[in-house]
Each structure stands twice: as C-alpha cells, then as structure tokens.
Amino acid sequence: MQDASGNLACSAPATHGQSAILRSETTSPALPWHIIGQGLAGTCLAWEFLRRGIPFHITDIGHGGSSRVAAGLINPITGKNFEPSWRIDEFHPQAIAFFQEIENTLAATIWHPTPILRLASSEKEWKKITSKLDLPHIRPWISGNHPTVPAGFIGAVELTGGGRVDTAEFIKLSAAYFSEKGLLTIGSISEPDSSAILCQGAAGLMENQLGPHRCAKGEILTVRADWPQSHIRIGAGGWLVPIGDGHFRIGSTYEWNQLDEAPTAAGLERIIGIANKLGGENFDVTAHVAGIRPILRRSEPLIGKNTDGQWIFNALGSKGTLYAPEMACMLTDWIAEGIRPEEIFIYPTH
Ligand SMILES: Cc1cc2nc3c(=O)[nH]c(=O)nc-3n(C[C@H](O)[C@H](O)[C@H](O)COP(=O)(O)OP(=O)(O)OC[C@H]3O[C@@H](n4cnc5c(N)ncnc54)[C@H](O)[C@@H]3O)c2cc1C
C-alpha cells in the first residue's frame, strides 16, 4: 500500500508503541493465528500482531534457518552498479523505526548503526561510483566525509544509513519474550491447518511452497583481529562487519547447488580471501557458519495465500532486515483489515 506521497504505509501507527503492545496482552485469544517459523519473517509478524492485539501462536523448530546466521547488514547503496536497494526510501525508515521500538520493548541493543566504507578495487569501479555521487537518489546516502583509502583499494566512499541488525539476538530475545507469554512452542509442523501463516524461509521454498526458487547458500566467518572497527567495509566481492570486542563477521559466498547449512572448506577459503583484502592477513577464525537465503524471482519479498488457502510470508532474499518489518506490517493490514498491498508484493497465484 502507498500513501498519497508514494510511500509505503501500514494502517497501524508508524511507531511501535509500548502501549500498543500492552493492549494486546489483555486481548483474549479466541482464534489464534498459527505462525510457523520464527526467523525474521515470523518474528516481525508476531511483533506486529502483538502490537495490534491480534491473537497468535508461533511454532518454530528452534534451530537452523537463515536469520540465525545472517550478518544483518543494511546497506542503502549496493552492488556493482552502486544503486540504492529496491525501494530503499520506503523500507529503510520503517525498518529502523521497527528495530528501535523492539529494542525499547526488550531493553536490548539490536540495531547497530555503523558507517559503511564502499571500496573500489579498479579504475572502472571507481569511475562508476564517482559518476553517481551527485545523483539525487544517491546523494542522500553519501556522508560527504573523505575517508582514508585502505591499502589495496583505489577509492573509498563513506555511506550513511547503514549498519547491522543483530538478527540472532533479535530472534533469541524475541523467542524468550514470546515463550514467557506462552506464545511460542518449539517443534516442527508438518501438516499446517487453515490458521497457518507459513514463515518458513528457505525450508518452505525448497518444499516448493511457491514454485521454482533461487535459494542460495551462504557462509560467514567470525574472526578476531586488530583491525579498525569504525566502519563496515564493502568491496572486493564481500563485506567485513565489526561486531565489537575486536571481532568481525566476514562474508559471504553464493552457492546454488548444495543447499544445506554445513560450512565447507571451499567457503572457508573463499572468505579468507575476502578477509585478506578487506582486513589483512592477521586474524583468528572463531566461528564458521552457513545458511540458505530464501530467494524467489528478483529477490523481492512476497506475501499472499497458497492454493490451500494458507497465508505465506517469504522470499526475503539477502535483505531480510530491510524488508521484513514493513512486509509484516503489510501482511497484517491485509489479514486483519482487508487492505490489499500493491500487486508487486503479492504471490502471483493469489
Ligand atoms: C550467509 C547469509 C548472510 C546473510 N546476510 C544478510 C545480511 O547481511 N542482511 C540481511 O538483511 N539479510 C541477510 N541474509 C538473509 C536473511 O538471513 C534472510 O533474508 C532472512 O533471515 C530470512 O528470514 P525468514 O524468516 O524468511 O527465514 P529463516 O530465518 O530461515 O526462518 C525460518 C524459520 O522457520 C523454521 N521452520 C521451517 N520449517 C518449519 C516447520 N515445518 N515447522 C516449524 N518451524 C519451521 C526454521 O527453523 C526457521 O527458524 C543472509 C543470509 C545468509 C544465509
């Protein structure tokens, strides 16, 4: 749904207020919706239901899934073409407001705003970046600072509006909050009924829930190193994210054939190559994880109903942190208020 100014808009108030959350706790859950899956999709939807007083229960396997391993990066200007993420002006403010509101409710830090250093390795890449810096849709995300260019790169631009969502922490703390209220069960649902809202990420897509998919496995390293912690570094085909205490997360890989959650030697080698370019030679690997990104068509998120009449929220792709909060809001609008979103967000067979 778009408002008169062309921005995405949900029917609920723009802020996720404590009062709205408290109101829901007094609502008697007559016919609870059954959210299946507590990754970013299911968790954001659950918070949205909670704040609007819509009864629900979540079931999640309790381990695995993409959100438990994701780097949680929000990067406004991405890719080789140095272009804004899809509909960034609409999704970005909603995502930041959402995570900040949940931080208040959980009394925890989930959103870590961090300037991004976009690095160019070649003259061609640098030329492309510099040719776009003054474009009206790019300029708002450029800080205007002139960062030092790290060794091995020929140019660097500092971006604003970026950072990382600690997705694992968000999932874990939300699970504890919902559990304490009796709203979460750990288990696997094999035959969902008509109250189900399927938020199963890649596991659901690989069961063919929405037809042909393009899910991609990715691996990430966590390392300890004496590298600068002031910026997220993006370049050389990867990223390096400071997470505090001299630790960094580095990634990632894309693999479309071997869709499992097992780290591999090839992934390790590839990410060590990225680490060498973005950080340096000296580091200790402290963790190596893998997950599967839930990807359909052009990596744009989808909501809708399947042919069995169950609601579905999936296809968050590589940008779940950016898309999940607003998509959860739109799905709630649709389920609770009958407000149909723009067609581009709807699963095509609906
Ligand atoms: C290596 C890697 C790096 C990434 N980096 C970023 C990043 O920097 N920024 C970003 O925004 N995104 C990133 N992503 C993408 C992000 O992880 C996804 O967009 C997002 O987490 C998907 O959330 P989801 O809830 O749809 O799926 P998931 O997180 O996979 O959640 C699905 C949940 O459903 C549960 N489930 C499945 N089947 C059942 C069942 N039958 N019964 C009960 N429960 C079930 C699973 O256990 C899981 O908990 C990355 C992904 C990977 C793999």
The ligand as an ORCA input file, in Angstrom:
! r2SCAN-3c Opt
* xyz 0 1
  C      25.155    -16.187      4.800
  C      24.000    -15.261      4.845
  C      24.191    -13.898      5.039
  C      23.109    -13.045      5.077
  N      23.339    -11.715      5.305
  C      22.300    -10.892      5.364
  C      22.516     -9.514      5.621
  O      23.654     -9.073      5.785
  N      21.434     -8.692      5.684
  C      20.169     -9.159      5.522
  O      19.228     -8.380      5.605
  N      19.948    -10.461      5.265
  C      20.970    -11.317      5.174
  N      20.747    -12.622      4.902
  C      19.395    -13.023      4.525
  C      18.494    -13.215      5.727
  O      19.086    -14.163      6.556
  C      17.122    -13.667      5.264
  O      16.553    -12.720      4.382
  C      16.142    -13.831      6.428
  O      16.794    -14.265      7.564
  C      15.051    -14.807      6.078
  O      14.179    -14.889      7.172
  P      12.985    -15.924      7.169
  O      12.236    -15.727      8.437
  O      12.213    -15.839      5.915
  O      13.681    -17.367      7.147
  P      14.503    -18.125      8.286
  O      15.346    -17.207      9.041
  O      15.148    -19.279      7.625
  O      13.391    -18.619      9.287
  C      12.527    -19.692      9.013
  C      12.222    -20.390     10.318
  O      11.203    -21.356     10.085
  C      11.506    -22.519     10.815
  N      10.812    -23.617     10.179
  C      10.967    -24.063      8.912
  N      10.122    -25.104      8.697
  C       9.406    -25.273      9.833
  C       8.378    -26.193     10.231
  N       7.913    -27.147      9.410
  N       7.863    -26.098     11.492
  C       8.328    -25.154     12.345
  N       9.305    -24.258     12.014
  C       9.835    -24.329     10.786
  C      13.043    -22.599     10.723
  O      13.567    -23.416     11.753
  C      13.432    -21.137     10.884
  O      13.618    -20.809     12.244
  C      21.795    -13.536      4.898
  C      21.604    -14.889      4.721
  C      22.680    -15.754      4.698
  C      22.445    -17.225      4.527
*
